[in-house]
Structure formats: C-alpha cells, structure tokens
C-alpha cells in the first residue's frame, strides 16, 4: 500500500494486469453477485434525473424492476446500489445479440441520449473504492469470473491502473492520476533491481 494524497492505494493496482474479455466472461459482472452496483450519493439523483432518457435502452424486465423497486435501493450494507431483476442481474443490464451483458446506462451514453456514462463503481472495476472519514482506500477486487480478463491483461501487458485510467481520472482527477503514473514508474524501477 502507498499513500497518494488522501488515498491509500493497493500496490496490486500497478502490479497486476487486467483487460476485460467480454467474449470469455459474457459480462458476468453485471449478472453475478448478490448485490447491485455500488452508487455514490450524488449518482442516485443522476439515475432519477436521466431515467426517462435511459428507459428506451433497457429491457422490459429491467424497467419493471426499476419501476417497482426504485431507480436505486439501499443494500444490506446500508449503502446505495442499483436494483436487481429477481435478485440476479442489475436492472440496467442489457444483452447484445451474442448474449453478452452490457450496461443500458452506458448504451444510452454512447448513443448520445445522456452525458453520464455509468456508475463510477462500474467504470472503475476491478478497482473498488472505500471511503473512510479521512482517507479513501483504492483496492483491487479479485473475482474469479474475471480470470480471463487477468489473462488477457497479462498477455497485453496492461496494468489495472492503465486499463481504468479514464475512470480513475473521473474519480480522483488528472493530477492524482499523473502522480500514480510516477509512483508506478518508481515502483517498477525498484522491482527491476
């Protein structure tokens, strides 16, 4: 672990490789698990505000879940998260013609219907952020269903922090990311010795 401003960052973020391999996993992170995607407080308002623009991009099952449960729900841990369809996939999940799970929120963004891509927790994955009173922990979340992503990242030699660059900048800012790059270079030079 190393400290970067008010964040405590796991070395795995710069040491481990990762590139999503949707042909192998079929977008299982949107389907598997026992909870919806974690949401920041500010994202709950965004979900409510953009719902009508996103709705045409969603499946009927997702629309029904959202309109029954709400745009977001309180999880068992007391934190906000996206609702699930029958305790399975995220209500905002859509499937392409190959059966690959994708994000309906992101599809609306790609098509220009909204200016918000998706929850930052999804954008950051496999990085998970935990907020504490005076510090934010930035950790690698190892999930077996992402083994193909680890293998692809390793073969392409793409460290996690580079794979999620856009999301890390979105969350922590450009200067924070530049400092992370410098720390990574220093860390690599000490590993070579």
C-alpha positions in Angstrom: 0.0 0.0 0.0 1.1 3.5 -0.6 -0.4 6.9 0.2 -1.3 9.3 -2.6 -2.9 12.5 -1.3 -5.9 11.4 0.8 -6.0 8.0 -0.8 -4.4 4.7 0.3 -3.7 2.7 -2.9 -3.0 -1.0 -3.1 0.2 -1.9 -5.0 -1.8 -4.5 -6.9 -3.4 -1.6 -8.9 0.1 -1.0 -10.5 1.4 -4.6 -10.3 -1.5 -6.7 -11.7 -2.7 -6.7 -15.3 -6.3 -6.6 -16.5 -8.3 -6.1 -19.7 -12.0 -7.1 -19.8 -12.5 -10.1 -22.1 -16.2 -9.9 -22.8 -16.2 -12.8 -25.2 -15.0 -15.1 -22.4 -16.9 -13.8 -19.4 -20.1 -12.5 -21.3 -20.3 -9.5 -19.0 -20.8 -11.7 -15.9 -20.1 -8.8 -13.5 -23.4 -7.3 -14.5 -25.2 -10.5 -13.7 -23.4 -12.4 -11.0 -23.1 -11.4 -7.4 -25.5 -10.8 -4.6 -26.0 -7.0 -4.9 -26.4 -4.2 -7.4 -23.7 -1.9 -8.5 -22.5 0.4 -5.6 -23.6 4.0 -6.1 -22.3 7.3 -4.7 -24.9 9.5 -3.1 -24.7 12.0 -6.0 -25.4 9.2 -8.5 -28.8 8.5 -7.0 -30.1 11.9 -8.2 -28.5 11.4 -11.6 -30.2 8.0 -12.0 -33.6 9.6 -11.2 -33.0 12.5 -13.5 -31.9 10.6 -16.6 -34.3 7.6 -16.2 -36.7 8.7 -18.9 -33.8 9.1 -21.4 -32.3 5.8 -20.5 -35.6 3.8 -20.4 -35.7 3.2 -24.2 -32.4 1.4 -23.9 -33.5 -1.0 -21.2 -35.2 -4.4 -21.3 -38.8 -4.7 -20.1 -37.7 -6.8 -17.1 -35.3 -4.0 -16.0 -37.9 -1.3 -16.5 -40.3 -3.3 -14.3 -37.7 -3.8 -11.6 -36.8 -0.1 -11.6 -40.4 1.0 -11.5 -41.2 -1.5 -8.7 -38.1 -1.2 -6.6 -36.9 2.3 -7.5 -34.1 3.8 -9.5 -31.7 2.7 -6.7 -32.1 0.8 -3.5 -30.4 0.5 -0.1 -28.2 -2.6 0.1 -27.8 -4.9 3.0 -24.7 -2.9 4.0 -26.8 0.3 4.1 -25.2 1.8 1.0 -27.0 2.8 -2.2 -26.9 0.4 -5.2 -28.7 -0.4 -8.4 -31.8 -2.6 -8.1 -31.7 -6.2 -9.3 -34.0 -8.2 -11.5 -35.3 -11.1 -9.4 -32.1 -11.0 -7.3 -30.0 -11.7 -10.3 -28.6 -9.1 -12.8 -28.6 -5.4 -12.5 -31.8 -3.8 -13.6 -29.8 -1.6 -16.0 -28.3 -4.6 -17.8 -29.0 -5.3 -21.4 -27.8 -8.1 -23.7 -26.4 -7.9 -27.2 -27.1 -10.3 -29.9 -24.3 -12.6 -28.7 -25.7 -12.8 -25.2 -23.1 -10.5 -23.7 -24.3 -8.4 -20.8 -23.7 -4.7 -21.2 -24.8 -1.6 -19.4 -28.0 0.1 -20.6 -26.9 3.3 -19.0 -23.6 3.2 -21.0 -25.6 2.4 -24.2 -27.7 5.5 -23.7 -24.5 7.5 -23.2 -22.9 6.0 -26.3 -26.0 6.8 -28.4 -25.9 10.4 -27.1 -29.1 10.2 -25.1 -27.3 11.2 -21.8 -24.0 12.8 -20.8 -23.4 10.3 -17.9 -21.6 7.1 -18.7 -22.5 4.8 -15.8 -21.9 4.5 -12.0 -18.3 5.2 -11.2 -18.0 1.9 -9.4 -18.7 0.0 -12.7 -16.4 2.3 -14.6 -13.6 1.6 -12.1 -14.0 -2.2 -12.0 -11.8 -4.2 -11.0 -10.9 -1.3 -8.7 -13.0 -0.8 -5.6 -13.1 2.4 -3.6 -14.0 2.6 0.1 -14.5 5.9 1.7 -13.4 6.5 5.3 -13.6 9.6 7.4 -10.1 11.0 6.5 -9.0 8.6 3.8 -10.1 6.7 0.7 -8.9 3.1 0.1 -8.3 2.2 -3.5 -8.1 -1.6 -3.9 -8.0 -4.4 -6.5 -11.1 -6.6 -6.3 -10.1 -10.1 -7.4 -13.1 -12.0 -8.7 -12.7 -15.5 -10.2 -15.1 -14.7 -13.0 -12.6 -12.1 -14.2 -9.7 -14.7 -14.6 -10.0 -14.3 -18.4 -9.5 -10.5 -18.0 -6.4 -11.1 -15.9 -5.0 -13.5 -18.6 -5.8 -11.0 -21.4 -4.3 -8.1 -19.4 -1.2 -10.2 -18.8 -0.8 -11.2 -22.4 -1.3 -7.5 -23.5 0.8 -6.2 -20.5 -1.8 -3.7 -19.4 -1.7 -2.9 -15.7 -5.0 -2.3 -13.9 -4.4 1.4 -13.4 -3.9 1.9 -17.2 -7.0 -0.2 -18.0 -9.2 2.0 -15.8 -7.3 5.3 -16.5 -10.4 7.2 -17.6 -12.4 6.1 -14.6 -9.5 6.9 -12.1 -9.3 10.4 -13.6 -13.1 10.7 -13.4 -12.9 9.8 -9.7 -9.7 11.4 -8.5 -8.7 13.9 -11.2 -5.9 14.3 -13.7 -3.2 15.3 -11.2 -3.9 12.3 -9.0 -3.5 10.0 -12.0 -0.2 11.7 -13.1 1.1 11.1 -9.6 0.0 7.5 -9.8 1.9 7.1 -13.0 5.1 8.5 -11.4 4.7 6.1 -8.5 4.2 3.2 -10.9 7.5 4.1 -12.7 9.4 4.4 -9.4 7.9 1.1 -8.3 8.9 -0.7 -11.5 12.4 0.6 -11.3 12.8 -0.8 -7.7 11.4 -4.2 -8.8 13.9 -4.5 -11.6 16.9 -4.1 -9.2 
